[in-house]
Amino acid sequence: MSVDPVTIALVQNRLDHIARQMGWVMLRTSKSPIFSQSHDFSCFIADGKGQLLSQADGILIHTGGGGFAVRALLKAFDGRIREGDVFLSSDPYAAGGNHLPDWVIFRPVFVRGACVAFVCNRAHQSDIGGGAAGTYNAAATDIFQEGIRLPPLKLVDGGEVRDDLWQLLLLNSRTPHLLDGDLRAMVGSTKIGAQRVAALVEEIGAEAANTAFDAVLDHAERRMRQALRGLPPGTYRGAERTDNDCFESKDIWIRVAITIGDGEATVDFTGSDPQMKGFKNSTFVNTHAAVYVAFGSFFEPSIPKNEGTYRCLRFVLPEGSIVNPRPPAPQTMSTVLPSHEIIHACWVALGQADAARSCAGWGKITHASIAGKDEQDRTFVMYHWGALPAAGAVAGRDGFNQTGHLNTLGHLMIPNAEAYEQLYPVRFVRQEFRRDGGGAGEFRGGTGIDYEVEVEASAEYSFRGEGARNPTGYGIGGGKEGAVGIMTVAEQGENSFEPPQFGIAHLGPARFAVASPGGGGWGDPLTRDPSRVLRDVRDDVVSVDAARALYGVVLNADGLAVDAAATAAERAARGRTA
Amino acid sequence: MSTETGGWRIGVDVGGTFTDLVACDPCGAIHAVKVPSVPDDPAVGVLDAVERMAGAAGMDLGALLRKCSVFVHGSTVATNAVLEGKGAKVGLVVTDGFRDSLEIRRGIRDNPWDHRTPYPSVMVPRYLRRPVKERIDRRGRAVTPLDHADVEAAADFFSREGVESIAVCLFNSFAEGAHERAVADLLRAKGLDRWITLSSEVAPVAGEYERGSTAVVNAYVAPRAIPYLAVLARRLRELGLRSPLLLVQSNGGVLGIDQIRDRPAVLVLSGPAAGVGALDLYRPAIGADDLVLMEIGGTSCDVTLMAGGEVALTDSLEIGGYHLSIPSVEIHTVGAGGGTVSGVDPGGLLFAGPRGAGARPGPACYGLGGEEPTVTDAQLVLGRLAPGLQAGGTVKLDLERARDAVRRRVAEPLGLDLDSAAAGIVRLVEQHLLHAVERVSLQRGYDPRRFVLVAAGGAGPIHGVSVGRLLGCRRVYIPRLAGAFCALGMLHADVRHDVGKAVRTPLAEDAVAALDDSFRELERTVTRRLAETGFSGERTRLDRILDLRYAGQQTSIPVPCVGGVDAIRSAFEARHARQYGHIQPDGGIEATAMRVFGVGKMEPLNLARVPAAESLPQPRIVRQVYLEEIRGRADTPIFDARNLGGGHRIAGPAIVEAETTTLFIGPGDVLSVDGAGNFSVELGEAKRVG
């Protein structure tokens, strides 16, 4: 049956709106700060076959991955899904999950007795058991140390909550009071989503709705195919490494070959290293999601993001590798690391196909979370987000000097230092741009941050120094790499030391300092507009020496203007030698 | 100064192209005047408009001003300085170690997928952000004294650089502003005494980014806004105006120039915030306290929710990518208006917005070179707007150009006939409007179906009934002067002065009692400022507010500080339950800020009544208009609003053409005209996808 094009546009907008509505309900009703403050959840809608139709609400690294979980559910409960049921799953190996702390609530939508869609909510739980509080166990060497594993489960049976199962879940969490409220909020958000989707399907009829859903997916597919047709056919390679396995220093590579065909691409990770000992293995679904972020961010932002968008991508993921580990490999860090490396590798490959859209690398996280007791003897957990790294440059924009994680393209509100001083026993000393931290380029990489905090209480430090050993923000098209990160700790009255990249330390009151990694530069620094170099020097984010050595820009003696003649001569001389 | 009753009330709104004046004469009749703006000296445009009004009323300029009891100015001078990047050269003094929060911007980007678009340029470049050694700790104690030499060095640097205006934002100054005041004294001693903004005074909130950004925006607009307003006030006074020149603030209230001299940043949302006054004005006639306003102009729609007669204020305001922490009316804006552009994307999907065609080229039917079909073009194609001269002869709508644009850009690419294509554009934009209203209400825990939808703005009344139906509302209210809605609101807005300060205290009897002195001090400040504006005694109202949250939360809810702790706690819990769906029965509650909201009650504006209907309403003509309900055209009567009297009832489908707007109702709807000539529409049953 055919559906008129206006209805297709209305249905697409409506689905996006319903996904957002579910998000508002979740924000309004969940209890954990991880949802109400950090929005670490995604509401999505899939059709009756488990194809993701909309994920307008949510975080980028979840994009597109939800369909796998719905299809795993359909397989497990084939023929046994009834109106009034609600399901739950999490396991990345057995249930199409992305990483273990992200639980998915699924509610089938029935119209006139037929299941027409699934409305779902994927949300990062505050605690799921395992070897460390708060879901991230950096010491884990298998998934059993990371928390409870959930296959597809029926949580609500024909409208009746399975109380025994509910209690089992609460019993396996260190924060049952939060989990109880958050699960209720997740279930509640799918309830309003199901009502709205059912109303939409009833308004236009089930058959028309199915046709419209297909058309929504087809439209996204056409947009992505058009984008790929803009690239010359061929095979483009990219590689990126992590320099540690959370236990020791060693290079572990992610290698990708992207073969562009006629409006399609094969993303082949053959040659990537085997799965690692630590918890930075990217599960099958997470690797898909990270590649989706890489492609989605490389092209026009207006291309819709649903499962149709990525139909034209074919994946080759070697089993037992870091991008498709075998159970029971640990994996909780995967949404951040190695998602960062996967996105980088894909960006490097795609950048060869379209240099104008190429993206320089973003600095990798180099900070710590700390946990301890404050003056009132209350437990606190604080993430040093104020030490987040910098973004790389793209054509037309310098890198952001400080930004959130690459897996969400920086979508994280960096906290005010003053707010943290009110919440935690810390005193901030400094949070300022680094000098010469950004990779030089026609467009400069972000500077990274000089960060220094006095932690007034004894605390357990969990380090995440991914960017602390090697530069991580690669340059592109002649641009230079960003500065390496530096992480140091000094207990009161003691000398400062560089902690391990990953690991845990118990310290007394201490000064924690980070120079966070800079972003990579884009394009030849010798072609950077000299007035921008002057501004950088005046802003003291590029030194006078670097202006000359890296950018070929010479300033007047007072440092207030570009010496145009000397700059031209300097650049011409480099041009000859380059 | 006086704000005596019984005189003329004049509101003047200076826009980029036109300066609009709306006046209410002593009998309650409304008059409107439009003159070209004079961008180089906006005051000239203001005086031109007043002179024109005086002429129309048979008076000279001075006579009208002398008879004026309320003169309100809705000035976009601050807004435009921000949006056009034409503010002052600002220097910023910060605590050593915290030079960059203004440029880190907390990493906030609206669309994370769009990582290629740079931030708007930072208002104060890093080299003009000067560090000084000092430190206030988290409880407000000075733990490192202010280094005077650093301040003097900064002052010398600013002088050399030709800085016009200085902002000061020191770390933790929300807890204690002494060091900021000392910086100001030192700057003045160095001769930099013209424009100094202290973050602890303009936005005493915890959070160095938002507080500093507010101070910077204030410093940026002050030298552009204040001298202009002062000159205008003086000229009006010299010409005979005896009441104070009042300005619309972002919180929807008005205040005199002398009371905002130190904080002109409160003017940045001046325009749309005036809608609150208009909602108050029409509330008695509507007979409901739960209203949702959809004010639609050329390129955007502002949605404002009034629940129980109150419009929510927010502390966070964004303009052009810059963030401010000042009390503002909570307004959600979407890119959906008459000039919203539509077309078909490269994947073959119909879109409408968010981009608008602007004043130039504008809709295709304006004939100014626009080729993309807009919503206005679609409505013209569908017969809902009349071709030819419109809006008092200021534009001419060319039907053929509209048909051509819709045909080439939408109908042909999608394989649709012309009417279906045009109707599709309208349906899509109305869906965006629906979603905007649902967002504002659902996010705050309200069911929009209980609300009366108020459709205003030039383009509001043509969509109001359709959107109201999609929402599930039963009634839509449309003011006859929909096009001058916010300007009218200015005439009715109360004087308002809000002050506050950050605190950190548990919600307990002794702790709240201990705040009493501070509350009294805030009340003295507010009372003084209201008195300076001519309000005292019974004509004022002071409300004490506490911003409360459960310990550990990061956002607070403002709650009236009335009664004992138990009463305050229940009030907080009721609000928390509506907003978040749950309460924490054993949760500790803490206050993060205390505020005093001061209101000077303006005399109610009594609009003149229209004559009661004496005969049945007669349509001007009958036109073939496209109706969504039958997916085709049908004969539809077109009425002239001037011929409609109080008590008239019209069954849809019908169109009413008024001076500044066009109203459209569908089959099954019933429109009635109230005593003031405004329109109330009872919606009939009809279903469609939206």
Contacts between the chains, C-beta under 8 A, distances in Angstrom:
chain1	res1	chain2	res2	distance
A	4	B	416	7.2
A	4	B	420	7.2
A	4	B	424	7.9
A	5	B	348	7.4
A	5	B	349	7.5
A	5	B	350	5.8
A	5	B	414	4.4
A	5	B	415	7.5
A	5	B	416	6.8
A	5	B	424	7.3
A	6	B	350	6.0
A	6	B	414	7.8
A	6	B	416	7.5
A	6	B	420	7.0
A	6	B	423	7.5
A	6	B	424	3.4
A	6	B	427	6.1
A	6	B	428	7.0
A	7	B	689	6.4
A	8	B	349	6.7
A	8	B	350	7.8
A	9	B	349	5.5
A	9	B	350	4.2
A	9	B	351	7.1
A	9	B	424	7.3
A	9	B	428	5.6
A	10	B	427	6.4
A	10	B	428	6.5
A	10	B	431	5.8
A	10	B	689	5.2
A	10	B	690	6.8
A	11	B	689	7.4
A	12	B	349	6.9
A	13	B	428	7.2
A	13	B	431	5.6
A	13	B	432	7.3
A	13	B	435	7.2
A	14	B	431	7.1
A	14	B	689	7.2
A	14	B	690	7.3
A	17	B	435	4.8
A	17	B	438	7.3
A	20	B	439	7.5
A	21	B	438	7.2
A	21	B	442	6.1
A	24	B	439	7.5
A	24	B	442	5.6
A	24	B	443	4.9
A	25	B	442	7.9
A	25	B	581	7.8
A	28	B	443	7.5
A	28	B	445	6.4
A	28	B	579	6.2
A	28	B	580	5.1
A	28	B	581	5.3
A	29	B	580	6.2
A	29	B	581	3.6
A	29	B	582	6.4
A	31	B	582	6.9
A	33	B	552	7.0
A	33	B	553	7.4
A	33	B	554	7.1
A	36	B	553	7.6
A	36	B	555	7.9
A	36	B	580	7.5
A	37	B	554	5.2
A	37	B	555	7.9
A	60	B	112	6.0
A	60	B	113	7.2
A	181	B	582	6.7
A	185	B	581	7.4
A	188	B	581	7.5
A	200	B	689	7.1
A	203	B	687	6.5
A	203	B	688	7.5
A	203	B	689	5.1
A	204	B	689	5.7
A	219	B	347	4.6
A	219	B	348	6.5
A	219	B	349	5.0
A	220	B	347	7.2
A	222	B	346	7.8
A	222	B	347	4.2
A	222	B	348	6.5
A	223	B	345	7.5
A	223	B	346	6.5
A	223	B	347	4.1
A	226	B	346	5.6
A	226	B	347	6.9
A	296	B	113	6.2
A	297	B	113	6.5
A	297	B	115	6.1
A	301	B	111	6.3
A	301	B	113	4.0
A	301	B	114	4.1
A	301	B	116	7.9
A	302	B	345	7.3
A	305	B	113	7.6
A	388	B	107	7.4
A	391	B	115	7.4
A	394	B	115	7.3
A	394	B	116	5.2
A	395	B	116	7.8
A	396	B	116	6.7
A	396	B	118	7.1
A	397	B	116	6.1
A	397	B	117	7.1
A	397	B	118	4.1
A	398	B	118	7.4
A	400	B	107	7.1
A	400	B	119	7.7
A	401	B	100	7.2
A	401	B	103	6.7
A	401	B	104	6.7
A	402	B	104	5.0
A	402	B	107	6.5
A	403	B	107	5.2
A	404	B	107	5.4
A	408	B	112	6.1
A	409	B	112	4.5
A	409	B	113	6.6
A	409	B	115	4.9
A	410	B	107	5.8
A	410	B	109	6.5
A	410	B	112	6.5
A	410	B	115	6.8
A	411	B	109	7.1
A	411	B	112	3.8
A	412	B	107	6.3
A	413	B	106	5.3
A	413	B	107	6.4
A	413	B	108	6.3
A	414	B	104	6.3
A	414	B	106	4.6
A	414	B	107	4.4
A	415	B	106	7.5
A	416	B	101	7.5
A	416	B	106	7.1
A	416	B	206	7.2
A	416	B	207	4.1
A	416	B	208	5.5
A	416	B	209	5.6
A	416	B	210	7.5
A	417	B	98	7.1
A	417	B	101	7.7
A	417	B	171	7.5
A	417	B	208	6.3
A	418	B	138	7.6
A	418	B	171	6.8
A	418	B	172	5.9
A	418	B	174	7.2
A	418	B	206	5.1
A	418	B	207	5.7
A	418	B	208	5.1
A	419	B	206	5.9
A	419	B	207	5.7
A	419	B	554	7.1
A	421	B	138	4.3
A	421	B	172	7.1
A	422	B	138	6.0
A	422	B	206	6.2
A	422	B	504	6.6
A	427	B	137	7.3
A	427	B	138	7.7
A	428	B	97	7.4
A	428	B	98	7.7
A	428	B	171	7.6
A	429	B	97	5.8
A	430	B	97	3.9
A	430	B	98	7.5
A	431	B	97	7.1
A	431	B	98	6.3
A	431	B	100	7.1
A	431	B	101	7.3
A	431	B	104	7.7
A	432	B	97	6.4
A	432	B	98	7.1
A	432	B	99	5.3
A	432	B	100	5.1
A	433	B	99	7.7
A	433	B	100	5.2
A	433	B	103	7.6
A	433	B	126	7.3
A	449	B	104	7.9
A	452	B	97	7.6
A	535	B	125	6.8
A	535	B	127	7.9
A	538	B	125	7.4
A	538	B	126	7.8
A	538	B	127	4.2
A	539	B	125	6.2
A	539	B	126	3.6
A	539	B	127	5.2
A	540	B	126	6.8
A	540	B	127	7.1
A	541	B	126	6.9
